[in-house]
Amino acid sequence: MIRAAIVGGSGYIGGELLRLLLCHPNIEVTQASSDRLRGQRVDTAHPNLRGRTDLAFCGRDELADSDVLLFATPHRATMDLLPKLADSARHVIDLSADFRLRDPWLYQQHYGVMHSAPELIDDFVPGLPELGHREALRTADRISVPGCMATAAILALAPIADLVEPEVTVDARTGSSGSGASASTADSHPQRSGAMRVFAPTGHRHEAEIGQATGLSARMTATGVEAVRGVQVVCQAQARNPLTELDLRRAYRAFYGTEPFVRVVAHRRGAFRYPDPKVLLGSNYCDVGFAVDGRRVTAMGALDNLVKGGAGAAVQCLNIRMGWPETLGLDFPGLHPI
């Protein structure tokens, strides 16, 4: 049994970490911090956890030693907090963007501030086992979980990265939970309901993550849709040579093989022929799919932004690091219908 503490436990990602870790057979959640809710029960912020824990939020200054420290803090916050808290745990998993990009200049370009701890960036291993990082994760003491839309796009594009021209477009759609628990009034229900709001028509920050992971030059747009949870990406690429559906199916199956949390979904029949986040909610799966017309290739990906796009990926990486079965505590398959 290892002890886990969560920094920033009151948000949606923090709540998902609590949900998954409280049910994990090998983990004891010892603390969850929230300066705003200090002293209040965890289930006041996360009512789905009623009866599962008597834990109350502590302040950051009250965090004690643990075996693993998970940062569910906003972008730009972890890089300042980590040097102060890192000595309290051997293992650190960051779910913010602060240690995802290898190049501090790219971080400054996409997040608008200079990185305050660039000397720590190389200590982090990307938390994406499917992209060849599994062996490094087995011994990693610092892990950075990719962004939700970036994960969906990376997993959709990686199997064909060598088959297509380097310029790709990524059209991403996300539910309102992607804005976080403290979203602005623009994301309130009266403003969001029924809307399909393009909030990043150009230059989305996940472009850098996608390029870093796949070697492709991504041009990304992002739209907020009425769903609460879920991410779907539709990526357009030009094949270097004409491809058939069989060529693509072989490429995807060869790339993902027996990966436990990536499923190839490209069917001729059925209501859910292609990746759709609706059937993935609460699960750690990312479904990927494809379509082709000569040299025009469409790659698709879908996931729950709070699970495979966040807390679930963190638990998956922690399982690998601890030498446990990779799927431990992550076997929920999603709900249908919902």
Stockholm file with secondary structure:
# STOCKHOLM 1.0

chainA/1-338         MIRAAIVGGSGYIGGELLRLLLCHPNIEVTQASSDRLRGQRVDTAHPNLRGRTDLAFCGRDELADSDVLLFATPHRATMDLLPKLADSARHVIDLSADFRLRDPWLYQQHYGVMHSAPELIDDFVPGLPELGHREALRTADRISVPGCMATAAILALAPIADLVEPEVTVDARTGSSGSGASASTADSHPQRSGAMRVFAPTGHRHEAEIGQATGLSARMTATGVEAVRGVQVVCQAQARNPLTELDLRRAYRAFYGTEPFVRVVAHRRGAFRYPDPKVLLGSNYCDVGFAVDGRRVTAMGALDNLVKGGAGAAVQCLNIRMGWPETLGLDFPGLHPI
#=GR chainA/1-338 SS CEEEEEESTTSHHHHHHHHHHHTCTTEEEEEEECSTTTTSBHHHHCGGGTTTCCCBCBCGGGCCCEEEEEECCCTTTHHHHHHHHGGGEEEEEECSSTTTCSCHHHHHHHHSSCCSCGGGGGGCEESCGGGTTHHHHTTCSEEECCCHHHHHHHHHHGGGTTTBCSEEEEEEEECGGGGCTTCCGGGSHHHHTTCCEEEESSCCTHHHHHHHHHSCEEEEEEEECSCSSCEEEEEEEEBSSCCCHHHHHHHHHHHHTTCTTEEECCCSSSTTCSCCGGGGTTSCCEEEEEEEETTEEEEEEEECTTIIIIIHHHHHHHHHHHTSCTTTTCCCCCCSCC
#=GC SS_cons         CEEEEEESTTSHHHHHHHHHHHTCTTEEEEEEECSTTTTSBHHHHCGGGTTTCCCBCBCGGGCCCEEEEEECCCTTTHHHHHHHHGGGEEEEEECSSTTTCSCHHHHHHHHSSCCSCGGGGGGCEESCGGGTTHHHHTTCSEEECCCHHHHHHHHHHGGGTTTBCSEEEEEEEECGGGGCTTCCGGGSHHHHTTCCEEEESSCCTHHHHHHHHHSCEEEEEEEECSCSSCEEEEEEEEBSSCCCHHHHHHHHHHHHTTCTTEEECCCSSSTTCSCCGGGGTTSCCEEEEEEEETTEEEEEEEECTTIIIIIHHHHHHHHHHHTSCTTTTCCCCCCSCC
//
